[in-house]
């Protein structure tokens, strides 16, 4: 059988080979190269051109500078997610003040006026975020959805969180986003040569435009207003240089920075969604005492796939010290299945690698949800969670395929409309 060599090379390399071949003949008159050598020349030339193209520019602190840098100047705008905030729990701290970072409603609360408060934590999941949007929309229809005192979001949850935070009047906006978006509205694959000199194999310019369309100055102003009502919105990224979760207080940024908050909040949402290798990392610029540098931030799910509050914050002890008995619920929306299910596995390298990666990610999100559960149990908070049912195999999250997302959205709405769909334990504890 004859081999079709016409289309052996992807992305127009055949035409590139022809051009290079003609140039070589014109310049040398008699040099002859095999196709393998010509392919190597083209790849090298393409890589050199890629090196001159637009890339992520990163000016990091050195390890020594990082250790010596005092980050407390941004304590009101962000904090590490794996330690207590700098203005958080300490032996001599006022307990109510220490709670203020995560439970702002208790700062001026008394036993008489402390109402039941709700925290919503939205996980990552890429296109599977359509399920979370459906849950919120259906929950609204049930008439049982509360106003959330605190909302946290990671990855696709970072896109959902601002609208969930502002309330059910933004359900239609979320439905519009998650029912109309396609893969080309999120990212475009680059040429294979991007693997050599770029920071990712995909171009997320479409996602940037999508975020700019919906995260407007008006939206940020409303977030600032709600922050003034002692409500909190947190988005988590992964500080890639430190490989630690960074929690951004979006409400504080919105209230303190005014119009300048808009581009930063957009950056944070993009960073929280920046899946390493597939999406480029987001460099965020800072200045300390005249020293300008950047921090590289990527998908928050790299460090934690769902977040409530740092384990070092012992809500029960602090509220007891303040003389308060908190009545608080934590709701977790897990935009994934909690198990992969049985599959006749392939013995080839790439299917093995892909299934192993999915197994690691599933284990990771289950572990993170369980951590929230044990925090809630320790601190006397009511735990509630929902995940995509096993009857729906949610294994196409990276494809952003409209029909798939529409099914997930409808499934979430159907479940949410019941109003009574929460599990009070994670799968491992049921």
C-alpha positions as CSV (number, residue, x, y, z in Angstrom):
1,X,0.0,0.0,0.0
2,X,1.4,3.4,-1.0
3,X,2.0,5.8,1.9
4,X,0.3,9.2,1.6
5,X,3.2,11.6,2.3
6,X,1.3,14.7,1.2
7,X,-0.2,15.3,4.7
8,X,2.4,13.8,6.9
9,X,3.3,17.0,8.8
10,X,0.7,19.0,10.8
11,X,0.0,22.7,10.7
12,X,1.3,23.4,7.2
13,X,4.8,22.0,7.7
14,X,4.7,20.6,4.1
15,X,4.4,24.1,2.6
16,X,7.1,25.3,5.0
17,X,9.4,22.5,3.8
18,X,8.8,23.5,0.3
19,X,9.7,27.1,1.0
20,X,12.9,26.2,2.8
21,X,13.9,23.7,0.1
22,X,13.5,26.4,-2.6
23,X,15.5,28.9,-0.6
24,X,18.3,26.4,-0.1
25,X,18.4,25.5,-3.8
26,X,18.4,29.2,-4.7
27,X,21.2,30.0,-2.3
28,X,23.4,26.9,-2.8
29,X,22.5,25.7,-6.3
30,X,23.3,22.1,-5.6
31,X,22.7,21.2,-1.9
32,X,20.4,18.3,-1.2
33,X,18.6,17.5,2.1
34,X,16.3,14.6,3.1
35,X,12.9,15.4,4.4
36,X,14.0,14.6,7.9
37,X,16.8,17.2,7.8
38,X,14.4,19.7,6.2
39,X,11.9,19.1,8.9
40,X,14.5,19.7,11.6
41,X,15.5,23.0,9.9
42,X,11.9,24.2,9.8
43,X,11.3,23.3,13.4
44,X,14.4,25.1,14.5
45,X,13.5,28.2,12.4
46,X,9.9,28.1,13.8
47,X,11.2,27.8,17.3
48,X,13.5,30.8,16.8
49,X,10.5,32.8,15.5
50,X,8.4,31.6,18.5
51,X,11.1,32.8,20.8
52,X,10.6,36.3,19.4
53,X,6.9,36.1,19.8
54,X,4.7,37.4,22.7
55,X,5.5,35.3,25.8
56,X,4.9,35.4,29.5
57,X,7.4,37.8,31.1
58,X,8.3,36.8,34.6
59,X,10.6,38.8,37.0
60,X,10.5,36.7,40.1
61,X,12.0,37.4,43.5
62,X,15.0,35.2,44.3
63,X,14.6,32.6,47.0
64,X,16.5,34.9,49.4
65,X,14.4,37.9,48.6
66,X,11.2,35.9,49.0
67,X,12.3,34.8,52.5
68,X,13.1,38.4,53.5
69,X,10.0,40.1,51.9
70,X,7.2,41.3,54.3
71,X,4.0,40.6,52.5
72,X,1.8,42.2,55.3
73,X,1.2,45.3,53.2
74,X,-1.4,43.2,51.3
75,X,-2.9,41.5,54.4
76,X,-6.3,43.2,53.7
77,X,-6.3,42.0,50.1
78,X,-4.9,38.5,50.1
79,X,-3.3,35.9,52.3
80,X,-1.9,32.4,52.1
81,X,-4.5,29.7,52.2
82,X,-2.3,27.2,54.2
83,X,-1.7,29.3,57.3
84,X,-3.7,31.7,59.5
85,X,-3.9,35.2,58.1
86,X,-1.5,37.7,59.6
87,X,-4.3,39.5,61.3
88,X,-5.9,36.1,62.3
89,X,-5.7,33.9,65.3
90,X,-3.2,34.5,68.0
91,X,-3.2,34.0,71.8
92,X,-3.7,37.6,72.6
93,X,-5.9,38.6,69.7
94,X,-9.4,39.7,70.2
95,X,-11.5,36.6,69.2
96,X,-14.2,38.4,67.3
97,X,-11.6,40.5,65.4
98,X,-9.8,37.3,64.5
99,X,-13.0,35.9,63.0
100,X,-13.5,39.0,60.9
101,X,-11.5,37.8,58.0
102,X,-13.8,34.8,57.3
103,X,-16.9,35.5,59.4
104,X,-17.2,39.3,59.1
105,X,-20.8,39.3,60.4
106,X,-19.6,38.3,63.9
107,X,-17.4,41.4,64.4
108,X,-20.3,43.5,65.7
109,X,-22.6,40.6,66.5
110,X,-24.4,39.8,69.8
111,X,-26.1,36.7,71.0
112,X,-29.4,38.4,70.1
113,X,-28.7,39.6,66.6
114,X,-26.5,36.8,65.2
115,X,-28.4,35.2,62.4
116,X,-27.7,32.0,60.6
117,X,-25.0,32.5,58.0
118,X,-24.0,30.5,54.9
119,X,-20.6,29.9,53.2
120,X,-20.5,28.6,49.6
121,X,-17.4,26.9,48.3
122,X,-17.3,26.2,44.5
123,X,-14.7,23.8,43.1
124,X,-12.9,23.7,39.9
125,X,-14.0,21.6,36.9
126,X,-13.6,23.5,33.7
127,X,-16.8,23.0,31.5
128,X,-18.3,21.0,34.4
129,X,-18.9,24.3,36.0
130,X,-22.2,24.2,34.1
131,X,-23.4,21.7,36.8
132,X,-22.7,24.2,39.5
133,X,-24.5,26.9,37.6
134,X,-27.5,24.6,37.2
135,X,-27.5,23.8,40.9
136,X,-27.5,27.5,41.8
137,X,-30.3,28.3,39.3
138,X,-32.5,25.4,40.4
139,X,-31.8,26.2,44.1
140,X,-33.1,29.7,43.4
141,X,-36.3,28.2,41.9
142,X,-36.8,26.1,44.9
143,X,-37.1,29.2,47.1
144,X,-34.6,27.8,49.6
145,X,-31.3,29.4,48.4
146,X,-29.9,31.7,51.1
147,X,-27.8,34.8,50.7
148,X,-24.2,33.8,51.3
149,X,-22.1,35.6,53.8
150,X,-18.9,34.1,52.2
151,X,-18.3,32.7,48.7
152,X,-15.1,31.1,47.6
153,X,-14.2,30.0,44.1
154,X,-11.4,28.1,42.4
155,X,-10.8,27.7,38.6
156,X,-14.2,27.5,36.9
157,X,-15.5,28.3,40.4
158,X,-13.6,31.6,40.2
159,X,-15.7,32.6,37.2
160,X,-19.0,31.5,38.9
161,X,-18.2,32.9,42.4
162,X,-18.7,36.7,41.7
163,X,-22.1,36.2,40.3
164,X,-23.1,33.6,43.0
165,X,-21.9,36.2,45.6
166,X,-24.0,39.0,44.1
167,X,-27.2,36.8,44.3
168,X,-29.8,35.0,42.3
169,X,-30.4,38.1,40.0
170,X,-27.3,37.0,38.2
171,X,-28.4,33.4,37.5
172,X,-29.4,34.3,33.9
173,X,-25.9,35.8,33.4
174,X,-24.3,32.5,34.5
175,X,-26.6,30.5,32.4
176,X,-25.8,32.6,29.4
177,X,-22.1,32.1,29.9
178,X,-22.2,28.4,30.5
179,X,-24.8,27.6,27.8
180,X,-23.3,29.7,25.0
181,X,-19.5,29.2,25.4
182,X,-17.6,26.8,23.1
183,X,-14.0,25.7,23.2
184,X,-12.9,28.5,20.8
185,X,-14.5,31.0,23.2
186,X,-12.1,29.8,25.9
187,X,-8.8,28.8,24.2
188,X,-7.2,28.1,20.8
189,X,-4.5,25.5,20.3
190,X,-1.1,26.9,19.2
191,X,1.2,25.2,16.7
192,X,3.3,22.3,18.0
193,X,6.4,24.6,18.1
194,X,4.8,26.3,21.1
195,X,6.0,23.4,23.2
196,X,9.6,24.6,22.8
197,X,9.5,28.3,23.6
198,X,6.0,29.3,24.8
199,X,4.5,28.9,28.3
200,X,1.5,26.9,27.2
201,X,0.2,24.9,24.2
202,X,-3.0,27.0,24.1
203,X,-3.8,30.7,23.6
204,X,-6.3,32.0,26.2
205,X,-7.0,35.3,24.5
206,X,-10.7,34.3,24.0
207,X,-11.0,33.6,27.7
208,X,-9.5,36.9,28.5
209,X,-12.1,38.6,26.2
210,X,-14.9,36.5,27.9
211,X,-13.8,37.7,31.4
212,X,-13.6,41.3,30.2
213,X,-17.1,41.1,28.8
214,X,-18.7,39.9,32.0
215,X,-16.4,41.2,34.8
216,X,-17.3,44.9,34.3
217,X,-16.6,48.0,36.3
218,X,-20.3,47.9,37.3
219,X,-20.0,44.4,38.6
220,X,-16.9,45.3,40.6
221,X,-18.7,48.3,42.1
222,X,-21.5,46.0,43.3
223,X,-18.9,43.6,44.9
224,X,-17.4,46.6,46.7
225,X,-20.9,47.5,48.0
226,X,-21.5,44.0,49.3
227,X,-18.1,43.9,50.9
228,X,-19.2,47.0,52.8
229,X,-22.1,44.9,54.2
230,X,-19.6,42.5,55.8
231,X,-19.9,39.9,53.1
232,X,-16.8,38.3,51.7
233,X,-15.8,37.0,48.2
234,X,-12.6,35.0,48.0
235,X,-10.9,33.6,44.9
236,X,-8.0,31.1,45.2
237,X,-5.0,30.9,42.9
238,X,-1.8,28.9,43.2
239,X,1.4,31.0,43.7
240,X,3.5,29.0,41.3
241,X,6.9,30.2,42.6
242,X,6.0,29.3,46.1
243,X,3.6,26.4,45.1
244,X,1.1,27.5,47.8
245,X,-2.6,28.5,47.7
246,X,-3.1,32.3,47.6
247,X,-6.5,33.6,48.7
248,X,-7.5,36.9,47.2
249,X,-10.1,39.0,49.1
250,X,-11.9,40.3,46.0
251,X,-14.3,42.5,48.0
252,X,-11.4,44.3,49.7
253,X,-9.7,44.8,46.4
254,X,-12.9,46.2,44.8
255,X,-13.5,48.5,47.7
256,X,-10.0,49.8,48.2
257,X,-8.8,50.1,44.6
258,X,-11.9,51.5,42.9
259,X,-11.7,51.4,39.0
260,X,-8.1,50.1,39.3
261,X,-9.5,46.9,40.9
262,X,-11.2,45.8,37.6
263,X,-8.0,44.7,35.7
264,X,-6.6,43.1,38.8
265,X,-9.7,41.1,39.5
266,X,-9.8,40.0,35.9
267,X,-6.2,38.8,36.2
268,X,-7.0,36.9,39.3
269,X,-9.9,35.1,37.7
270,X,-7.7,34.2,34.7
271,X,-5.0,33.0,37.0
272,X,-7.3,30.8,39.0
273,X,-8.3,29.2,35.7
274,X,-4.8,28.8,34.2
275,X,-4.3,25.1,33.9
276,X,-0.5,24.6,33.8
277,X,0.9,23.5,30.4
278,X,-2.5,24.0,28.6
279,X,-3.0,27.7,29.7
280,X,-0.3,30.2,30.2
281,X,0.5,31.3,33.8
282,X,-0.5,34.8,34.8
283,X,2.3,37.2,36.0
284,X,0.9,39.7,38.5
285,X,3.1,42.8,39.1
286,X,4.0,44.1,42.5
287,X,6.3,46.8,43.9
288,X,7.9,46.7,47.4
289,X,10.1,49.7,48.3
290,X,10.8,50.4,44.7
291,X,11.6,46.8,43.9
292,X,9.4,45.8,40.9
293,X,8.8,42.1,40.4
294,X,6.2,39.6,39.3
295,X,4.5,36.6,40.9
296,X,3.5,33.8,38.7
297,X,-0.1,32.5,39.4
298,X,-1.8,29.5,38.0
299,X,-5.0,27.4,38.5
300,X,-6.0,27.4,42.2
301,X,-6.8,23.7,41.9
302,X,-3.1,22.9,41.7
303,X,-2.8,23.5,45.4
304,X,-6.4,23.0,46.5
305,X,-9.6,22.2,44.6
306,X,-12.0,23.5,47.1
307,X,-11.5,26.0,49.9
308,X,-13.4,27.2,53.0
309,X,-10.9,28.7,55.4
310,X,-7.4,27.9,56.7
311,X,-7.3,25.0,59.1
312,X,-5.4,27.2,61.6
313,X,-8.5,29.3,62.1
314,X,-10.4,27.4,64.9
315,X,-13.8,29.0,64.4
316,X,-15.4,27.1,67.4
317,X,-12.8,28.2,69.9
318,X,-12.7,31.8,68.7
319,X,-16.4,32.2,68.6
320,X,-16.7,30.7,72.1
321,X,-14.1,33.1,73.3
322,X,-16.1,35.9,71.9
323,X,-19.2,34.6,73.8
324,X,-21.0,33.7,70.5
325,X,-22.6,30.4,69.5
326,X,-22.3,30.5,65.7
327,X,-25.1,29.1,63.5
328,X,-23.4,28.6,60.2
329,X,-23.7,26.3,57.1
330,X,-21.0,25.4,54.7
331,X,-22.2,24.4,51.2
332,X,-19.7,22.7,48.8
333,X,-20.5,22.4,45.1
334,X,-18.1,19.8,43.6
335,X,-18.1,20.2,39.8
336,X,-17.0,16.6,39.2
337,X,-17.9,13.0,39.9
338,X,-16.6,11.7,43.2
339,X,-15.4,8.5,41.5
340,X,-14.2,7.6,38.0
341,X,-16.1,4.3,37.8
342,X,-15.1,1.1,36.1
343,X,-13.5,1.2,32.7
344,X,-11.8,-1.4,30.5
345,X,-8.4,0.3,30.5
346,X,-6.1,0.4,27.6
347,X,-2.5,-0.8,27.9
348,X,-1.1,2.0,25.7
349,X,1.1,4.7,27.2
350,X,-1.1,7.8,26.7
351,X,-4.4,6.2,27.8
352,X,-2.7,4.9,30.9
353,X,-1.2,8.3,31.7
354,X,-4.6,10.0,31.1
355,X,-6.5,7.7,33.4
356,X,-3.8,7.9,36.1
357,X,-4.0,11.7,36.0
358,X,-7.8,11.6,36.2
359,X,-7.4,9.3,39.2
360,X,-5.0,11.6,40.9
361,X,-7.3,14.6,40.3
362,X,-10.4,12.7,41.6
363,X,-8.5,11.7,44.7
364,X,-7.3,15.2,45.2
365,X,-10.7,16.9,45.1
366,X,-12.2,14.2,47.4
367,X,-9.4,14.8,49.9
368,X,-10.0,18.6,49.7
369,X,-13.7,18.2,50.3
370,X,-13.1,15.8,53.2
371,X,-10.8,18.5,54.7
372,X,-13.6,21.0,54.6
373,X,-15.9,18.4,56.2
374,X,-13.5,17.8,59.1
375,X,-13.0,21.5,59.6
376,X,-16.7,22.0,59.8
377,X,-17.1,19.1,62.2
378,X,-14.3,20.4,64.4
379,X,-15.7,23.9,64.5
380,X,-19.4,23.0,64.9
381,X,-20.6,24.2,61.4
382,X,-23.2,22.3,59.4
383,X,-21.6,20.7,56.3
384,X,-23.5,20.2,53.0
385,X,-22.1,19.0,49.7
386,X,-23.3,18.0,46.2
387,X,-21.3,16.5,43.3
388,X,-22.2,15.4,39.8
389,X,-24.1,12.1,40.2
390,X,-22.4,8.9,39.1
391,X,-25.3,8.4,36.5
392,X,-23.7,11.2,34.5
393,X,-20.1,10.5,33.4
394,X,-18.5,13.9,33.7
395,X,-15.3,13.1,31.7
396,X,-15.3,15.8,29.0
397,X,-14.7,18.9,31.0
398,X,-11.8,20.2,28.8
399,X,-13.8,20.0,25.6
400,X,-16.3,22.8,26.3
401,X,-18.8,21.1,24.0
402,X,-22.2,22.9,24.1
403,X,-24.4,19.8,24.2
404,X,-22.4,18.3,27.0
405,X,-22.6,21.5,29.0
406,X,-26.3,21.9,28.3
407,X,-26.9,18.4,29.7
408,X,-24.9,19.2,32.9
409,X,-26.7,22.5,33.3
410,X,-30.1,20.9,33.0
411,X,-29.1,18.1,35.4
412,X,-27.9,20.7,38.0
413,X,-31.2,22.6,37.6
414,X,-33.3,19.5,38.0
415,X,-31.4,18.6,41.2
416,X,-31.4,22.1,42.5
417,X,-35.2,22.6,42.1
418,X,-35.8,19.9,44.8
419,X,-34.3,22.3,47.4
420,X,-33.3,19.2,49.4
421,X,-30.4,17.7,47.6
422,X,-27.4,18.1,50.0
423,X,-25.4,15.4,51.6
424,X,-24.2,16.1,55.1
425,X,-21.1,13.9,54.7
426,X,-18.5,13.4,51.9
427,X,-18.7,10.0,50.1
428,X,-16.0,8.3,52.3
429,X,-18.0,9.1,55.4
430,X,-21.5,8.0,54.2
